Amino acid sequence: MNDALCFLPATELAQRIRRKELSARELMQASLAQIERFNPGLNAIVSLYAEQAMAQARAADEKQARGEALGILHGLPVAHKDLFLTRGMRTTFGSPIYKDFVPDQNLLIVDRLQAAGAISVGKTNTPEFGAGSQTFNAVFGKTRNPYDTSKTCGGSSGGSAVALAAGMVPLADGSDMGGSLRCPANFCNVVGLRTSPGRVPVWPAKTAWSTLGVEGPMARTVADCALMLGAISGWDARSPIAIAEPGSALLRPLAREFKGVRIAWSADLGGLPLDVRVADVLAAQRATFATLGCEVEDATPDLSDANEIFMTLRAWQFELAYGDLLDRHRDQLKDTVVWNIKAGRKLSGPDIGAAERKRTALFTRMHEFMQRHEFLILPVNQVPPFDVEQPYVSEINGVKMDSYIDWMKSCYYITVTGHPAISVPCGFTAEGLPVGVQIVGRYQDDFGVLQLAYAFEQATGLWKRRPALAAGS
């Protein structure tokens, strides 16, 4: 019974708790039992606070018994990415430099989750400073894919995706610069939403004006993602790019009629190398969008200069955020982080200026493209989950990758457009490895993205397929 409980959608769990059919303590006990059962072999949750979580679950039940107002996530266990400051919980950023660091404050997203009634159980694994889409680090080691433990779960929000896929928690948070919410969701058959910059305000932040990295929700279903987004989004005066629309606006019904809606289908985003196994899974689901009533057309936006823009701005961000660590702790940083910081230090003012000019032109082209098509459909990743011992993909279909993140172009090309994008389960390879589909919406239309993702999810039901390790649960 506990096992079955752990795989129920967060929306249903929340309703059961409100109706007093389920207590927060019962749900937390089931969640902790699932963590004890599966986490040792998967390494998703790297810092667990079981006693604290149980105490908060008891307090949640007592609050409900007193008839006090309840938040929309009341009693739901949640796990936080180990990049996120979490008061009283070890927060390492996946780095030996911070292996014993315990912050005395929360990141705003953590504050909002807790204010909505969610109960923090611990921290989820991430690559060092979120650098790379393969979750491993020198502090906690590697996180394994629950659908095949010899494979990677992706990253950098890999621990969050695995915790969801294995039924350890119903909700988890993450961040996304080059695909870190979308990639692990894709590799683990869960849902990850790259929110519009400012949709989920980031505070505290070293680069508060930046729109490259965002924070957002991960869950097993689209409705769960929307529920969580309703709790974490909304204006905050400390974030200069915060979107004013309240989170409550995202809690409307997701069902929508899609007859006649024009969708652009881009099988490889204009010529990116794509593993045939991924291509086949996506091609098999193209008809699903047509069944929903959409007018599906082959079309790809002009994303010229996207690679240069991303690599320049990412390097600049790394130097801004971690340059001082290179000076003080060079021997404790992994080589790819060092490489990214050094790349940032080589940039000139004109280099950054050129990237910003080109990004503006790219945004204009993308905006015009999205006026003709309400949604863009494309692969999330160009490859399926690969060997967990392999640090990153170095070649796709004979095409050599120039860096440790080049294989993520199908994600980070979308990042630089500034448009919201989601990864939703799309199918499985012949080996049983998950493949997601990426749905991109119009500028700041996060809700529209959730609506199409929800319709696709309802039509396919692919989210229901559990990992082999929990298939008999």
C-alpha positions in Angstrom: 0.0 0.0 0.0 2.8 2.4 0.8 4.4 1.7 -2.6 1.2 2.5 -4.4 0.8 5.7 -2.4 4.3 6.8 -3.4 3.4 6.8 -7.1 0.1 8.7 -6.8 0.1 12.1 -8.4 0.8 15.1 -6.1 -2.6 16.5 -7.0 -4.4 13.4 -5.7 -2.2 13.2 -2.6 -3.0 16.8 -1.7 -6.7 16.2 -2.1 -6.6 13.1 0.0 -4.9 15.0 2.8 -7.4 17.8 2.6 -10.3 15.3 2.8 -8.5 13.7 5.8 -8.4 10.3 4.0 -4.6 10.5 4.4 -2.4 12.2 7.0 0.8 14.0 6.3 2.5 11.5 8.7 1.3 8.5 6.7 2.5 10.0 3.5 5.9 11.0 5.0 6.3 7.5 6.4 5.7 6.0 3.0 8.0 8.4 1.3 10.8 7.7 3.8 10.3 4.0 3.4 10.7 4.4 -0.4 13.8 6.4 0.1 15.3 3.7 2.4 14.4 1.0 -0.1 15.6 2.6 -3.3 18.0 5.4 -2.6 21.0 3.3 -1.7 21.2 1.9 -5.2 20.3 5.1 -7.0 21.9 7.9 -4.9 19.3 10.5 -5.7 18.9 12.1 -2.2 22.3 12.8 -0.8 21.4 14.6 2.5 18.3 13.1 4.2 16.6 14.7 7.2 14.1 12.0 8.1 13.4 12.9 11.8 13.0 16.6 10.9 10.6 15.7 8.1 8.5 13.5 10.3 8.3 16.2 13.0 7.1 18.7 10.4 4.5 16.1 9.1 3.2 15.8 12.6 3.0 19.6 12.9 1.2 19.7 9.6 -1.5 17.2 10.8 -1.9 19.2 14.0 -2.3 22.4 12.0 -5.0 20.8 10.0 -6.7 19.5 13.1 -6.9 23.0 14.5 -8.8 24.1 11.3 -6.1 26.5 10.2 -5.7 27.6 6.6 -3.7 25.2 4.5 -1.3 25.8 1.7 -1.8 24.2 -1.7 1.1 21.8 -1.1 0.1 21.0 2.5 1.7 17.8 3.7 3.5 16.9 0.5 7.1 15.7 0.7 9.5 17.7 -1.5 13.3 17.4 -2.2 15.5 20.3 -3.1 18.4 20.4 -5.6 21.7 20.6 -3.8 22.4 23.9 -5.5 19.6 25.5 -3.6 20.3 27.2 -0.2 18.2 25.3 2.4 18.2 26.6 5.9 19.6 24.0 8.4 20.3 21.4 5.6 23.8 20.7 4.2 24.1 22.4 0.9 27.2 21.4 -1.0 26.7 22.5 -4.6 28.3 19.2 -5.4 31.7 20.6 -4.5 34.3 19.6 -2.0 34.7 23.3 -1.3 31.3 23.3 0.4 31.0 19.7 1.5 30.2 20.8 5.1 28.3 24.0 4.4 25.0 24.5 6.2 23.3 27.7 5.2 21.2 29.8 7.6 18.8 31.0 4.9 16.6 29.6 2.2 16.6 30.3 -1.5 13.3 32.0 -2.4 11.9 28.9 -4.2 12.5 26.9 -1.0 10.8 29.5 1.1 7.8 29.4 -1.2 7.5 25.6 -1.2 7.6 25.5 2.5 5.1 28.4 2.8 2.7 26.4 0.6 2.9 23.5 3.1 5.4 21.3 1.4 7.7 19.4 3.8 11.4 19.3 2.9 13.0 15.8 3.2 16.5 16.6 2.0 18.8 17.5 -0.9 19.1 15.9 -4.3 22.4 15.2 -6.1 23.8 17.5 -8.8 27.0 17.8 -10.7 29.5 20.3 -9.3 27.9 23.8 -9.5 25.4 22.3 -11.9 28.0 22.1 -14.6 27.1 19.4 -17.1 24.1 17.1 -17.9 25.5 14.0 -16.1 24.9 13.9 -12.4 28.1 13.0 -10.5 30.5 14.8 -8.2 33.4 14.3 -5.9 31.3 14.6 -2.7 28.6 12.1 -3.3 29.5 10.2 -6.4 27.1 9.4 -9.3 23.4 9.1 -9.5 21.9 6.2 -11.5 18.9 6.0 -13.8 16.1 4.0 -12.2 15.1 2.6 -15.6 18.6 1.1 -16.1 21.1 1.6 -13.3 24.0 1.3 -15.7 22.9 4.5 -17.4 23.0 8.2 -16.4 19.9 10.0 -15.2 21.1 13.2 -17.0 21.5 16.5 -15.2 22.1 18.8 -13.6 18.8 18.2 -11.7 19.4 14.5 -11.9 18.9 13.6 -8.3 15.5 15.3 -8.4 14.4 13.4 -11.5 15.4 10.1 -10.0 13.7 10.8 -6.7 10.5 11.4 -8.6 10.8 8.4 -10.9 11.5 6.0 -8.0 8.5 7.3 -6.0 10.7 8.8 -3.2 8.9 12.2 -3.4 5.9 13.5 -5.3 7.5 16.9 -6.1 11.1 18.2 -6.5 12.7 21.4 -7.7 15.5 22.1 -10.1 17.2 24.7 -12.2 17.9 25.0 -15.9 20.5 26.9 -17.9 21.4 24.5 -20.7 18.7 22.0 -20.1 19.1 21.0 -16.5 15.3 20.6 -15.8 14.5 19.2 -19.2 17.4 16.7 -19.7 16.9 14.6 -16.5 13.1 14.7 -16.9 13.6 13.3 -20.4 16.0 10.6 -19.2 13.8 9.5 -16.3 10.3 9.6 -17.7 9.1 12.5 -15.6 8.2 16.1 -16.3 10.5 19.1 -16.1 9.5 22.7 -17.0 12.1 25.3 -18.0 10.1 28.4 -16.9 10.2 31.8 -18.5 12.9 33.9 -16.9 11.4 35.7 -14.0 8.4 33.4 -13.7 10.1 31.9 -10.6 12.1 34.8 -9.1 15.6 33.9 -8.0 16.8 35.3 -4.7 19.5 35.6 -3.4 21.3 35.8 -6.7 24.8 37.0 -7.8 23.5 37.9 -11.3 19.9 39.0 -10.7 19.4 40.4 -14.2 20.5 37.2 -15.9 17.9 35.4 -18.0 20.0 32.4 -18.9 19.4 30.3 -15.8 16.0 29.7 -14.3 14.4 27.7 -11.5 11.3 25.5 -11.8 9.3 22.5 -11.0 9.7 18.8 -11.6 7.1 16.1 -11.1 5.7 12.9 -12.4 2.7 14.5 -14.2 2.0 17.8 -15.9 -0.8 18.7 -13.5 1.6 18.2 -10.6 4.1 20.5 -12.3 1.4 23.1 -12.7 0.4 22.8 -9.0 4.0 23.3 -7.9 4.5 26.2 -10.3 1.4 27.9 -8.8 3.2 27.8 -5.4 6.7 29.0 -6.5 5.8 31.7 -9.1 4.8 35.3 -8.7 6.3 38.7 -8.3 9.1 39.5 -5.7 10.6 43.0 -5.4 14.1 41.5 -4.8 14.2 40.1 -8.4 14.4 42.8 -11.0 13.1 40.5 -13.8 10.2 39.0 -11.8 7.0 38.5 -13.7 4.1 40.1 -12.0 1.4 37.5 -12.8 0.5 35.7 -9.6 1.0 32.0 -9.2 -2.8 31.5 -8.8 -3.1 32.3 -12.5 -1.4 29.0 -13.2 -3.8 26.9 -11.2 -6.6 27.1 -13.8 -7.8 23.8 -15.4 -5.3 22.5 -17.9 -7.8 21.0 -20.3 -8.1 22.8 -23.7 -9.3 22.4 -27.2 -6.4 22.2 -29.7 -8.3 21.9 -33.0 -6.7 24.0 -35.6 -3.7 25.0 -33.4 -0.6 25.3 -35.6 2.4 23.4 -34.4 5.9 23.4 -35.9 7.5 20.0 -35.9 11.3 20.1 -36.0 12.8 16.6 -36.0 16.4 17.8 -35.5 16.2 21.6 -35.1 17.7 22.2 -38.5 20.4 19.6 -38.8 21.6 18.7 -35.3 23.0 15.1 -35.1 20.3 12.9 -33.6 20.5 9.3 -32.4 18.1 7.2 -34.5 16.6 5.7 -31.3 15.5 9.2 -30.2 14.3 10.1 -33.7 12.2 6.9 -33.9 10.4 7.4 -30.6 9.5 11.0 -31.5 8.4 10.2 -35.0 6.0 7.5 -33.6 4.2 10.2 -31.5 3.9 12.9 -34.2 0.4 11.5 -35.0 -0.7 12.1 -31.4 -0.5 15.8 -31.8 -2.6 15.5 -35.0 -5.1 13.4 -33.1 -5.4 16.2 -30.6 -6.6 18.4 -33.5 -3.3 20.3 -34.1 -2.1 21.2 -37.5 1.4 19.8 -37.5 3.9 21.3 -40.0 7.5 20.6 -40.6 9.2 23.9 -39.7 12.3 25.1 -37.8 13.1 28.6 -36.5 16.2 30.3 -37.6 18.5 29.9 -34.6 21.6 31.1 -36.3 24.3 32.2 -33.7 22.5 30.3 -30.9 25.6 28.3 -30.1 27.9 31.3 -30.0 25.4 33.2 -27.9 25.0 30.5 -25.3 28.7 29.6 -25.0 29.6 33.2 -24.6 27.0 34.1 -22.0 27.4 30.8 -20.1 31.2 31.4 -19.8 30.5 35.0 -18.6 28.1 33.6 -16.0 30.6 31.0 -14.8 33.3 33.6 -14.3 30.9 36.0 -12.5 29.7 33.3 -10.2 32.8 31.1 -9.6 35.8 33.2 -10.6 36.8 33.8 -7.1 36.8 30.0 -6.4 39.2 29.4 -9.2 41.6 31.9 -7.5 41.2 30.3 -4.1 40.4 26.6 -4.6 41.7 25.7 -8.1 42.7 22.2 -6.8 39.2 21.4 -5.7 37.3 22.3 -8.9 36.6 19.8 -11.6 38.2 20.4 -14.9 35.1 21.3 -16.8 34.2 24.0 -14.3 37.8 25.4 -14.6 37.5 25.4 -18.3 34.2 27.3 -18.3 35.6 29.9 -15.8 38.7 30.4 -17.9 36.6 30.8 -21.0 34.8 33.6 -19.3 38.0 35.3 -18.4 39.1 35.3 -22.0 36.0 37.3 -23.1 36.2 40.9 -24.0 33.6 43.6 -23.7 33.0 43.4 -27.5 32.6 39.6 -27.3 29.8 40.0 -24.7 28.3 42.9 -26.7 28.2 40.9 -29.9 26.5 38.0 -28.1 23.8 40.3 -26.7 23.2 41.9 -30.2 22.9 38.5 -31.8 20.6 37.2 -29.0 18.3 40.2 -29.6 18.2 39.4 -33.3 17.6 35.7 -32.6 14.7 36.6 -30.2 13.1 38.7 -32.9 13.3 35.8 -35.4 11.9 33.4 -32.8 9.1 35.7 -31.9 8.1 36.1 -35.6 8.3 32.3 -36.0 6.1 31.7 -33.0 3.4 34.1 -34.3 2.9 31.6 -37.2 3.1 28.6 -34.9 1.8 28.5 -31.4 4.1 25.7 -30.4 7.4 24.2 -31.5 8.0 20.4 -31.0 11.5 19.0 -31.0 13.7 16.4 -29.2 14.8 17.2 -25.6 18.1 15.4 -25.9 19.9 14.3 -29.0 20.8 10.9 -27.4 19.1 8.5 -25.0 20.5 7.8 -21.6 24.2 6.7 -21.9 26.7 4.9 -19.7 26.8 6.3 -16.2 30.6 5.9 -16.2 30.9 8.2 -19.2 31.2 11.8 -18.1 29.6 13.3 -21.2 28.8 12.6 -24.8 31.7 13.2 -27.1 30.2 12.1 -30.4 26.8 11.7 -32.0 26.4 9.8 -35.3 30.1 10.3 -36.0 30.0 14.1 -35.3 32.5 15.1 -32.7 31.4 17.3 -29.9 33.7 20.3 -29.2 33.0 20.5 -25.4 31.3 18.7 -22.5 28.0 20.5 -23.2 27.9 20.5 -27.0 25.6 17.4 -27.0 22.9 19.5 -25.3 22.3 21.9 -28.2 18.7 20.7 -28.6 18.1 22.2 -25.2 20.4 25.2 -24.9 19.4 26.6 -28.3 16.0 27.0 -26.8 17.4 28.5 -23.7 18.8 31.5 -25.5 15.4 32.3 -27.1 14.0 33.0 -23.7 10.9 30.9 -24.4 9.3 28.4 -21.9 9.9 24.7 -22.7 8.9 21.5 -21.1 10.0 17.9 -21.3 7.1 15.4 -21.1 7.3 11.6 -21.4 7.2 10.5 -25.1 8.1 6.8 -25.2 10.9 4.3 -24.8 13.7 2.9 -26.9 13.8 -0.8 -27.7 16.1 -1.2 -24.7 13.5 0.4 -22.4 15.2 3.8 -22.0 12.9 6.8 -21.6 12.7 9.5 -24.3 10.9 12.8 -23.7 9.5 15.3 -26.2 10.2 19.0 -25.9 7.3 21.5 -26.2 8.2 25.1 -26.6 5.6 27.9 -26.3 5.3 31.5 -27.1 7.1 34.1 -25.0 6.1 33.9 -21.3 3.2 31.5 -22.2 4.2 28.9 -19.5 0.5 28.0 -19.0 0.0 27.3 -22.7 3.0 24.9 -22.7 1.5 23.1 -19.7 -1.8 22.8 -21.5 -0.4 21.1 -24.6 1.9 18.9 -22.5 -1.1 17.9 -20.4 -3.2 17.0 -23.5 -0.3 14.9 -24.9 0.2 13.2 -21.5 -3.5 12.4 -21.3 -3.5 11.0 -24.8 -0.4 8.7 -24.2 -0.4 7.8 -20.5 3.3 7.2 -20.8 4.0 8.7 -17.4 2.4 5.6 -15.8 5.3 3.3 -16.8 7.4 2.8 -13.7 11.1 1.9 -13.6 11.9 -1.8 -13.5 13.0 -1.6 -9.9 9.5 -0.5 -8.9 7.5 -2.2 -11.6 6.1 -4.7 -9.2 5.1 -2.1 -6.7 
